[in-house]
């Protein structure tokens, strides 16, 4: 009447590096169980991923997953019908950086009233794209993350620079 003792493995992060972001085939050994009355080779395993309809038999999980964080539950049962479970986390990351395309420059004039001009980083975009994010690219002039850029405007998805006559040079 005692359930198997089960230990889940810590799972390696899945890395999507190709152009297809729809899925990554992930194969992971989820863990092992031991039982006082049932030999190891007679224990039955099954797994499921919380919040999804994904499930399978065995302690080796092979499944196609999109980027995200998943809670995987591994169940082990003995020949007497006792069952135990453990949980582990699987992270699938988009590891391919966006592909930037930009204009080498833009030509414009300073506004005569203010003597300045606002240029948005996205004005230099010539069709940049990402394998996982279609319309959610963010553009900045700096190397810091957009949320750390004081010139970034979330409503525009871009940072801006203000140019004046002093920026003209000779």
Steps between C-alpha positions, in 0.01 A plus 500: 500500500803730473542706181830502310758762592550721198757767415466734203804607303593864454432557130738665256366814331379446145652746252325598177775616266349447156260708296193296600369617835179300496650211689804330638507124531607443858609161630578484872550231763257616769623291792491163677312327777575217741259277686544248784276236338513565126821452300617811315428349157135436600421853614262687269560864409288768340542874464293810432565868448285725721270739316515299177352181359849357453561168671666169437624171641848423625756715676656626175300791361512583131278791405487805271490826697490872424709746704385523860531356848328170570429301816542130429350243738649150506290221653628159608279208603586159638336162435270552799343818355680746727604818323722796576608801298752779479516826307782654301527807281589511133590827330503535121674820387519684172879526472517652153552874504286715269636567152540877460467679169542873504531789264852635490360847557199719461475851361272760651491864601490666840165651592522873445294594806684294763832450321489134596388166368390181676636181341363168622728197489225313314525761221828329404339153484507352149323173577662349810348172611515229762424129480262511800376857533329640195356842579652554842856606421622797704753748367754711685811701425684358800632158598291489819166322515211725393357507851834640625524763225372837630414603142284191436125550452306172541201638309728554198709183546803721445737747656557840346774751463451871461731667249565873485722731299789415734487140367553608138876524510679683219 
